[in-house]
């Protein structure tokens, strides 16, 4: 059995992938980007493990022995599922491996922005605190989460975990179902305009689709409270980045915390790259999923997908 890991670095060099070796000969590449690289590296493989590498007719046409593609991710838009179906290639993903970490990061962003932590950290480190004649400083007002409204788009596993944490902080949780098909009964479901108008914190946990692309645009931002904080840990294109920049500059909302942007890594042409005020905008480099524990689970889930496949069982199969 020949197994090729096209993007070893996607789970981090600090996390072992040795468990995969029990299934056969494993060849690892730190990263694989171009179609030419993919085509050459998978041509003798039985199993391909990937994350973002393009897997389609162009890159797989010479890989006659491939029977299984394992994603080191939940998403699989790098893979042409129709082509894989026609070839009889099964495609699997990993699910719910980073739910706890994404929920945790959502609140890291929310708390840092709502409590103005960048400002106060700078205040102390600049020497201003040492130079003052009083024990405390709170020149930028901040407020409690308790009693606030926490709005959610995307009430899946991550959304529900965020909702539970928000409740523990004393928030009232409301949510909007993009498709209208949510079965969630634990929290109040509202229409989109109500979500925008009432939310003190609005966190996004939805997949990217034709329904959610640029869901948060200029019109939506203008309907939000001027004191609202927007949190996007979903997909970058759910938020119109140019519109968000204008909203932050004009004070249409208080602040935004983003783990994702429209094009990654962040491009210099993205206007958000010009906003250096961390009290209004914090951007992290798509790391909300990437705790050591989550990345370790990701590798193990891929291992379990391979084990199930070799037993003739279907596990986390998205197509095949």
VEXKOLRO-745190 format. One record per residue (C-alpha): residue in one letter; z, x, y. Coordinates in steps of 0.1 Angstrom, whole numbers, plus 5000, padded with zeros to 4 digits. Each point is the difference from the previous one (the first is absolute). Example, Ala and Ser with C-alpha at 12.3 -4.5 7.8 and 13.67 -1.06 7.14 Angstrom:
% residues 2
(a; (5078; 5123; 4955));
(s; (4993; 5014; 5034));
//
This chain:
% residues 320
(x; (5000; 5000; 5000));
(x; (4989; 5015; 5033));
(x; (5018; 4988; 5031));
(x; (4991; 5009; 5035));
(x; (5024; 4995; 5030));
(x; (4977; 5001; 5030));
(x; (5027; 4999; 5027));
(x; (5031; 5018; 4987));
(x; (5013; 5004; 5036));
(x; (5000; 4962; 5005));
(x; (5033; 4997; 4982));
(x; (5014; 5033; 5014));
(x; (5004; 5034; 4985));
(x; (5037; 4995; 4997));
(x; (4995; 4972; 4975));
(x; (4992; 5009; 4964));
(x; (4970; 4985; 4982));
(x; (5008; 5018; 4968));
(x; (5006; 4967; 4982));
(x; (4963; 4994; 5001));
(x; (4994; 5031; 4978));
(x; (5013; 4982; 4969));
(x; (4967; 4981; 4998));
(x; (4977; 5030; 4999));
(x; (4984; 5028; 5021));
(x; (5007; 4995; 5037));
(x; (4980; 5016; 5028));
(x; (5014; 4997; 5035));
(x; (4983; 5003; 5034));
(x; (5021; 5001; 5031));
(x; (4976; 4977; 5018));
(x; (4965; 4986; 4994));
(x; (4981; 4985; 5029));
(x; (4963; 5001; 4998));
(x; (4978; 4981; 4975));
(x; (4986; 5033; 4988));
(x; (5034; 5013; 4992));
(x; (5009; 4968; 4981));
(x; (4968; 5000; 4980));
(x; (5004; 5036; 4988));
(x; (5037; 4997; 4992));
(x; (5000; 4968; 4980));
(x; (4968; 5006; 4979));
(x; (5019; 5010; 4969));
(x; (5031; 4977; 5005));
(x; (5013; 4973; 4977));
(x; (5026; 4989; 5026));
(x; (4998; 5004; 5038));
(x; (5031; 4998; 5022));
(x; (4992; 4995; 5037));
(x; (5012; 4986; 5033));
(x; (4974; 5001; 5027));
(x; (4971; 5018; 4982));
(x; (4969; 4978; 4999));
(x; (4993; 4988; 4964));
(x; (4967; 4981; 4998));
(x; (4965; 5002; 4985));
(x; (4992; 5031; 5020));
(x; (5031; 5020; 4989));
(x; (5004; 4986; 4965));
(x; (4964; 5000; 4988));
(x; (5003; 5032; 4981));
(x; (5035; 4993; 4987));
(x; (4990; 4984; 4967));
(x; (5034; 5003; 4983));
(x; (5022; 4984; 5027));
(x; (5018; 4970; 4986));
(x; (5030; 4997; 5024));
(x; (5006; 5005; 5037));
(x; (5036; 5001; 5011));
(x; (5008; 4997; 5036));
(x; (5030; 5019; 5014));
(x; (5003; 4970; 5024));
(x; (5002; 4963; 5002));
(x; (4967; 4998; 5018));
(x; (4967; 5005; 4982));
(x; (4973; 4996; 5027));
(x; (4988; 5035; 4993));
(x; (4987; 4987; 4966));
(x; (4969; 4979; 4995));
(x; (5015; 4973; 4977));
(x; (4966; 4984; 4992));
(x; (4985; 5032; 4989));
(x; (5031; 5008; 4978));
(x; (4998; 4966; 4984));
(x; (4963; 5005; 4992));
(x; (5009; 5034; 4985));
(x; (5030; 4987; 4980));
(x; (5024; 5022; 5020));
(x; (5035; 4986; 5005));
(x; (5016; 5006; 5033));
(x; (5038; 4999; 5005));
(x; (5023; 5003; 5030));
(x; (5038; 5004; 5005));
(x; (5020; 4972; 5014));
(x; (5033; 4996; 5018));
(x; (5008; 5037; 4998));
(x; (5008; 5004; 5037));
(x; (5014; 4965; 5010));
(x; (5034; 5013; 5008));
(x; (4987; 5030; 5020));
(x; (4976; 4979; 5021));
(x; (5027; 4975; 5008));
(x; (5024; 5028; 5009));
(x; (4974; 5016; 5023));
(x; (4994; 4967; 5017));
(x; (5036; 5000; 5011));
(x; (5000; 5037; 5009));
(x; (4973; 4991; 5026));
(x; (5016; 4968; 5011));
(x; (5034; 5016; 5006));
(x; (4987; 5031; 5017));
(x; (4980; 4979; 5025));
(x; (5025; 4973; 5006));
(x; (5029; 5024; 5006));
(x; (4978; 5024; 5021));
(x; (5010; 5029; 4977));
(x; (4973; 5024; 5013));
(x; (5013; 4996; 5035));
(x; (5036; 5006; 4991));
(x; (4993; 5029; 4977));
(x; (4980; 5016; 5028));
(x; (5028; 4992; 5025));
(x; (5026; 5019; 4979));
(x; (4977; 5030; 4991));
(x; (4988; 5005; 5035));
(x; (5036; 5008; 5011));
(x; (5003; 4968; 5022));
(x; (5028; 4987; 4978));
(x; (5020; 5032; 5002));
(x; (4996; 5000; 5038));
(x; (5013; 4964; 5006));
(x; (5036; 4992; 5008));
(x; (5004; 4969; 4977));
(x; (5002; 4997; 4962));
(x; (4970; 4977; 4995));
(x; (4966; 4992; 5013));
(x; (4979; 4968; 4995));
(x; (4976; 5001; 5029));
(x; (4972; 4984; 4979));
(x; (5013; 4966; 4988));
(x; (4998; 4992; 4963));
(x; (5009; 4970; 4979));
(x; (5012; 4990; 4966));
(x; (4978; 4988; 4972));
(x; (5025; 4972; 4992));
(x; (4989; 4967; 5013));
(x; (4963; 5011; 5005));
(x; (4970; 4985; 4983));
(x; (4982; 5022; 4975));
(x; (4964; 4990; 4994));
(x; (4980; 5011; 4970));
(x; (4963; 4999; 4991));
(x; (4996; 5006; 4962));
(x; (5029; 4985; 4980));
(x; (4993; 5020; 4968));
(x; (5025; 5023; 4984));
(x; (5003; 5023; 5030));
(x; (5002; 4971; 5024));
(x; (5027; 4983; 4980));
(x; (5021; 5032; 4999));
(x; (4996; 5004; 5037));
(x; (5010; 4964; 5005));
(x; (5032; 5006; 4980));
(x; (5009; 5030; 5020));
(x; (4993; 4982; 5033));
(x; (5023; 4972; 4988));
(x; (5027; 5026; 4992));
(x; (4998; 5012; 5036));
(x; (5005; 4964; 5012));
(x; (4964; 4991; 5008));
(x; (4983; 4966; 4995));
(x; (4968; 5006; 4980));
(x; (4968; 4982; 5005));
(x; (4966; 5007; 4985));
(x; (4963; 4992; 5002));
(x; (4977; 4996; 4970));
(x; (4966; 5013; 5007));
(x; (4984; 4983; 4971));
(x; (5022; 4969; 5002));
(x; (5008; 5005; 4963));
(x; (5035; 5015; 5001));
(x; (5025; 4986; 4976));
(x; (5030; 5015; 5018));
(x; (5026; 4973; 5006));
(x; (5030; 5022; 5010));
(x; (4988; 5005; 5036));
(x; (4985; 4978; 5027));
(x; (4962; 5000; 5000));
(x; (4984; 4995; 5034));
(x; (4966; 5000; 5015));
(x; (4986; 5031; 5016));
(x; (5006; 4991; 5036));
(x; (5036; 4991; 4992));
(x; (5005; 5033; 4983));
(x; (4987; 5019; 5030));
(x; (5020; 4980; 5025));
(x; (5033; 5001; 4982));
(x; (5002; 5034; 4984));
(x; (5022; 5027; 5015));
(x; (4988; 5023; 4973));
(x; (4967; 4995; 4983));
(x; (4993; 5020; 4969));
(x; (4967; 5001; 4981));
(x; (4999; 5004; 4962));
(x; (4967; 4984; 4992));
(x; (4969; 5014; 4983));
(x; (4969; 5007; 5020));
(x; (4973; 4973; 4996));
(x; (4976; 4980; 5021));
(x; (5029; 4977; 5009));
(x; (5023; 5028; 5012));
(x; (4977; 5025; 5016));
(x; (5011; 5002; 5036));
(x; (5023; 4971; 4995));
(x; (5021; 5015; 5027));
(x; (4975; 5002; 5029));
(x; (5003; 4997; 5037));
(x; (5004; 4962; 4999));
(x; (5027; 5002; 4974));
(x; (5019; 5027; 5019));
(x; (5000; 4979; 5032));
(x; (5017; 4972; 4981));
(x; (5029; 5022; 4990));
(x; (5033; 5004; 5019));
(x; (5000; 5029; 5025));
(x; (5032; 5012; 4982));
(x; (4983; 4999; 4965));
(x; (4996; 5030; 4978));
(x; (4970; 5001; 4977));
(x; (5002; 5019; 4967));
(x; (4969; 5008; 4979));
(x; (5006; 5015; 4966));
(x; (4971; 4982; 4984));
(x; (4965; 5011; 5008));
(x; (4988; 5015; 5033));
(x; (4972; 4976; 5006));
(x; (5023; 4970; 5000));
(x; (5008; 5010; 5036));
(x; (4974; 5005; 5027));
(x; (5011; 5035; 5012));
(x; (4983; 4998; 5034));
(x; (5015; 4966; 5007));
(x; (5035; 5013; 4989));
(x; (4996; 5029; 5024));
(x; (4993; 4977; 5029));
(x; (5029; 4977; 4990));
(x; (5024; 5029; 5000));
(x; (4987; 5014; 5033));
(x; (5001; 4966; 5017));
(x; (5034; 4991; 4985));
(x; (4988; 4970; 4981));
(x; (5023; 5011; 4971));
(x; (5030; 5023; 5001));
(x; (4990; 5025; 4973));
(x; (4981; 5007; 4968));
(x; (5007; 5020; 4968));
(x; (4970; 5009; 4979));
(x; (4997; 5018; 4967));
(x; (4962; 4992; 4999));
(x; (4972; 5001; 5026));
(x; (4964; 4988; 4999));
(x; (4985; 5033; 4989));
(x; (5021; 5026; 4983));
(x; (5010; 5027; 5008));
(x; (5005; 4988; 5036));
(x; (4969; 5008; 5020));
(x; (5001; 5015; 5035));
(x; (4977; 4971; 5011));
(x; (5027; 4974; 4990));
(x; (5017; 4991; 5033));
(x; (5033; 4999; 4982));
(x; (4998; 5038; 4997));
(x; (5005; 5001; 5038));
(x; (5032; 4981; 5001));
(x; (5027; 5026; 4997));
(x; (5030; 4978; 5009));
(x; (5020; 4998; 4967));
(x; (5022; 4972; 5014));
(x; (4969; 4978; 5001));
(x; (4980; 5013; 4971));
(x; (5009; 5019; 4968));
(x; (4972; 5009; 4976));
(x; (5007; 5016; 4966));
(x; (4972; 5015; 4979));
(x; (4996; 4973; 4973));
(x; (5032; 5012; 4982));
(x; (5019; 4967; 4995));
(x; (4991; 5000; 4963));
(x; (5007; 5037; 4994));
(x; (5037; 5005; 4991));
(x; (5005; 5025; 4971));
(x; (5012; 4971; 4979));
(x; (4969; 4978; 5008));
(x; (4976; 5028; 4993));
(x; (5018; 5008; 4967));
(x; (4997; 4963; 4990));
(x; (4963; 5001; 5009));
(x; (4993; 5028; 4976));
(x; (5021; 4984; 4972));
(x; (4982; 4966; 5005));
(x; (4967; 5018; 4996));
(x; (5014; 5016; 4968));
(x; (5010; 4966; 4987));
(x; (4965; 4985; 5008));
(x; (4984; 5028; 4980));
(x; (5024; 4995; 4971));
(x; (4993; 4962; 5000));
(x; (4963; 5006; 5001));
(x; (5002; 5024; 4970));
(x; (5019; 4974; 4981));
(x; (4973; 4974; 5007));
(x; (5022; 4981; 5024));
(x; (4992; 4989; 5035));
(x; (5025; 5011; 5027));
(x; (4993; 4997; 5038));
(x; (4963; 4996; 4993));
(x; (4981; 4990; 5031));
(x; (4966; 5000; 4982));
(x; (4986; 5009; 4967));
//
